[in-house]
Structures are given as structure tokens and as C-alpha cells.
Amino acid sequence: MQEHVDVPPHISDVHCFTETNGVITTTMFDVPGYRVVRVLGTVYGLTVRSRNWAASMTMALKSIAGGELRWFTNLLYNARNDAITRVVAETQSRGGNAIIAMRFDTGELGGFAQVCAYGTAAIIEKVDESVETHPQLKAPVVN
């Protein structure tokens, strides 16, 4: 299992890239043009991160002046991406191709940052041919 998700340099300013290995992730309760064939249950992806003490000291000093604490922002983006990677892996291990009603929960745990991604793992299939096939469900092109 991959321990850390790196954001590709060409989209690093977006911060929200996570490869889902063909699994559709949505915060909606359905996927337009598709139907849920089978519900596989609730899935979770957790990660807990600690702050580097030197970075914490630097960020504490920077917080006096105000503004965004980019090191902490990046820490949380990376934690979120890792949580998604784990919830996707759990879905795949159950044979699912979608996570519906996906949500995030964050919190502090004794000075550590905790991020949890969770949702309902499901198997979905296309029912409306007028809807474009979801990109994650398209077969990869083999050269």
C-alpha cells in the first residue's frame, strides 16, 4: 500500500489530486446515469499526522504576523489525499467501483492532525446511454 500520495508537479497548485484507480468518488447520494447494483458497506480511510517541531515553531512565529500557514495547509492536503487513497483501497478490496456519499472528518488528537474519509462502497452500472461514461470507468488504452 502506498504510504504517501504526491501531487504531480503540473497540478501542484491545485492540492486536491488523488488517483482513485478507477473508483468513482462522489459526495452525492447517486451518480447521474448510473444505478447502484450492490451496496458493499461503509468504508473508511484514516490518517493521523504529527507536526515537525521545527515547523511548528516557525509556524507559531508566523502566526503572530497572520496569514496562511502554508506548511500546515500542505500537511492537511496530503493527509486528505492519503485518507482518500485508503478509502479507495478498502472499496477495491471489497470489489467496489464507487464510493457514494463520501465525507471527510477532521480533528485534533493530542496535538496530532487526524483526517478520516468515509462513505458507502458500492458497485454501480450505467443505465442511461445518453450520459457520458464516467472517466474512471473507462477501460485504459493499451498501446
Order of alpha helices (4+ residues) and beta strands (2+ residues): beta-beta-alpha-alpha-beta-beta
